[in-house]
Every structure is written in structure tokens, then in C-alpha cells.
């Protein structure tokens, strides 16, 4: 499908998705939100896809909400605003539940909803001069729709500081609190992302999808229920064709077939 606000490039089992509104710093508007959700929902039908990479065109990954969209929404009724917010929530849910690993390639700035995109990525590499911020309170607003994903990444303590102040923070702090995973120079940004992609492609395709799903299942559970879920999960992988191949490849000291 052709998109107005995204560019999609497929390279074998990896799909590269670029936010393509550089003139407005890849800010969100209704079209970008709808297209990101549409792309994310379509991934489930791509059985041969192994990983996806999300980045932004131009100087900034994403600066949050589009000013024109914000100006328009200021005149919405409460009900209209609820509908608008639910569409954005659906987009973040679609990205968060993407069946394959999602790698964020971040530079320039990730502010407001841009930080939300960072939070729903499984692995995030950021250029060392990138600025982050849950800046909504500076506008009298809240990081509400992104809060489940951000809090899951950074925890309640960091959220209390950063949600309440709206303060901007550097890549080093983003890594410290778990929002991102690696900080690089601009020259090493894409090679570092490429290194993570290679690691993902070395994993069993079904196992990687199952591991991502297991994290979502295990996170809210406790006690007997979490023990049951995790025991059933590993048992299912051990008897699966892919699991059997991985075990035998290890024992026979050869690469598994999915790396060929």
C-alpha cells in the first residue's frame, strides 16, 4: 500500500518504516496515526517477516503532535477528543503488539508522542545528541495515551519525575532509565541498528515471536498463574519443530537451519 506519511522498504525478512514528514519534524497528525496503525495491523499477514525498524526522515525522529492538529483539536468537544485519543491509542496498541520485534532508530528528538513511539519499540538505539521528553504537562496536557507503554519501560519512579516536570533529558538518561538500550555516535547509529537486526535474525523466527508474546502475558501475572504460563510456554517451544531443530543444532554443533 502507498502511504502519504510513511515510506516502507523491505529488505528480505526485514521491513524498514520511516516517518516521512520531515518538514514538520515527523509530528503526528490523523493521517500519520491512521497509516502507522494500518501498517502495524498488516504485519500479522506477513508470515516471512522477521523484524521491523522504525526511524524518522530529516533531522528529528518525532517531535510529537502536529501544531495544526493541536490547534484544530482545541475546538473539539470532549466526546470528539475522546474519539481522537482512542484512534491514537489504537495506533500505539498496534505497534506494541506487533508480532515481530520492532527496533527504533532514533535521532534528533523524541518528544511527547515521539517518546511514546520509543516506548513501544522492543529495542531502541539512539544517536548520542538525541533529546527526549514527556513534555505534555508543559502544554497543560498529559502523556495519557502513551503512559502504559512508557511506565512499563521506565517504571513509576522515573515516570513521576519526568511526567510531572515535562523536563527534557539526554540519551544517556534515557538509557539509564531503560527507555532506550544503546547510545551511539551519528556515524554508528545505523550500523548499531544493523547489529541488533542480525542478532534478531539469528534467533528462531517462531521463538522470537513467542518470546515477545510471553513478555506481555507474564508481566501482569503472579504466583501460580505465572508459573503455569511460563511452564506451558517453554514446553510448547521444546516440542515444536523449530525448538527441536534448535536443540539438535546446538547438540550437533552446527548452525540452525533458519540461519542458512
N, C-alpha and C positions, 0 to 999 in steps of 0.2 A: 504493500500500500504506500502511496505517496503522501508524505506529511508536509505541512506548511512550516512547522516549528521544530522539526527533528530531522536529522539526517541519519540514515541507517546504513551500515556497511557490514556485510557478512564476510568473514574470513574463515572458511572451513567450519569448525564447530563453535566458533566464537562470533557473537554479534556485538558490534560497536555502535552505541547510540549516543548521538551528540545533540545537546540542546543548541538550537540554531537561531537564537535571537540576539546576536552579539551587539546590535545597536542599542538594545535596552538591557544589556548585561544579563541576558538569558533569564529575564524576570518572568514570573508566572502570569499568564492570562487564561481565560477559559479555553482557548484553543490548545495551548500547550498542555494544560491539565488533561483535557479530553484525549489528546494524542498520546501522552505518556501512559494513560490508563489503557488505551486501545492497544498500544504496543505490548505492554506488560501482560494483558489478558491473552494476547495472541501467542505468547511464548509456550503456553501449555500444549499447543498443537504442533510444536517444532520438536519432534522426537529426537532429532540428531543434534540439537543444540546442547552445548556443554557448559557454556559460560557467557556472560554479557559484561560489557564495560560501558560505564556511563561517564561522559565528560561534557564540557561546555565549550562552544566556539568563542573565539575572541579572548579578551583579557580577563574575564571573570567566569567562574563556574556557574553561579547563580546568585543574584542579589535579592531574591525574594519576590515580593509581589510587584506587578507592573503598576506604575503610577496612575495610568489611565483607568485601569481596572479598579484600583483603590478609590479613585475619585467617583467612579460610577457606583461602586458598592456602597459608598457613603449615603447614597439616596435610597438604598433598598429598604424595604420593610424588614422587620425581624424575621418573618417567615421566609422571605426571599433570601435573606442572609443565611438562614439555616440550610435551605436547599443548596445554595452556593457552597457552603462549607462542607456539606455532605458529598458533593462532587469531588472536592479536593481530598476529602478523607478516603473516598473510594480509590482515587489515584494512588495515594500512599499505601493503602492496603494491597493494591495490585502489585506494586513494586516490592513491598515487604514479603509478600507470599509468592514472589517469582520462583518457579520450581528449580531454576538453575542458579548457581552463585552469581551475584552481582558485584562487580568491582567498580569502586568510584575512583575516578582520576580527577583530582581537584586542584584548582589553581586560582589565584587572584583573590576571590572572596566567596564565601558561602554564608549567606545571611538569611535569617528568618526561615522561610520555606526552603531555601537553599540548604540550610543546615538540616532540615527535615530529610532532604534527599540523601545527604551524607549519612544520616542515621539509619536509613533503610538499606543501605549498601552493606553487604556481608564483609567486604574487605575494602578499606579506603587508603589510598596513597595520596598525599598532599604535597604540593610544592612548598618549600620552606617559608616563603613570604606570604602564604595564604592567610587571610583574616577570616575568622569565624565569629558568629554571634547569633544568639536567640534574641533578636533586637525588638520584638513586638511591643514590649512594655514601653519602649521609648515613644511609641505612637499611641499609647493608651489602649493597646490591644493585648492579646495573649497568644503564646505559642501552643494553642489548644489542640489543633488537629494533629500536629506533629509530636505532641507530648508523649504518647505511649511509646513511640519508637525512640525518641531522644532519651527518655528516662531509662528505658531498657538498656541503652548504650552507656550512658554516663552516670546513672544512679541518682538517688534522691538528693544526696548532699550537693553534688555539683549542680544539679537542676535548681536547687534552692538558691544558690548563688547566682547562676547565670540567667535563669528565667526571670528572677526578681529584679536584677540590675539591668538586664539587657546589654551588659558590657560586651564589647568585642574582645576577642582573645586570639593569640597566635597559634600557629600549627603545633608548636611544642606543647602548649597547654591542651590542645585538642587531643594529642596523642596521650598525654598524661592521664586524662580522664576517660580514655577509651573510645572517644568519638571517631578517631582515625587510628590507623595501625602503622603507618610508615611516613616519615618526612624525608623529602629528598630535595636536591637542587633541581632547578628547572631542566637542566640537561639530562638528569637521571629520572625524571618523572615517568616518562613513557617506558623506558627500559625496566624500571622497577615494577610498573604495572604488568609488563610483559613477563617478568619473572613469576609473579603471582599467577598469571594465566597459565604458564607452563606447569606450575605445581598443581593447579586445578585439573589440567588435562591429564596429569599423571595418576589422578585418583579414578577409582571405578565410577563410571557415569551414574549408574543407579545408586551407588553408595553415597555419592556426593549429594544427590537429590534427597535421599533418605535421611542423611545427616542434617541437612537444613530443615527438613520437616520435623525431625526429632527434637531439635532445639526449641521449636515453637510448642511442641507437645509437653516437653519436660519442664519448661520454665515456670508455669503456674502450679505445678503439681508438688505433692509432698508425701512422705510416708509410704504406705503400702502401694498406693496407686503409682507413684513414680517408679518404684521397684518393678512392678508388673509391666509397665510400659517399656522400660528400658530393657528388661529381660526378653520380652517379646520382640523388641526391635533387633537386638543382636542375634537372637535365634533365627529370625527371618532372614537376616543377611547371611548367616553361616550356611544355611541350606539353599540359598539362591544360587543360580548358575554363575552369576558374577562373583559372589562370595567364594564359591568353590574354586573358581578359576584363580582368584587372588591368593587363596591359601595354598593351592598346589604350585602356583608360580613361585611363591615365597619358599616353599619347601624344596622345590626343584632348582632354586637359584637362577630363575630366568625372568625376564620382564613379562608382566601380564599381557594378554592379547589386546586389551584396549589401548595400549601404548604403541602398538605397531602401526 
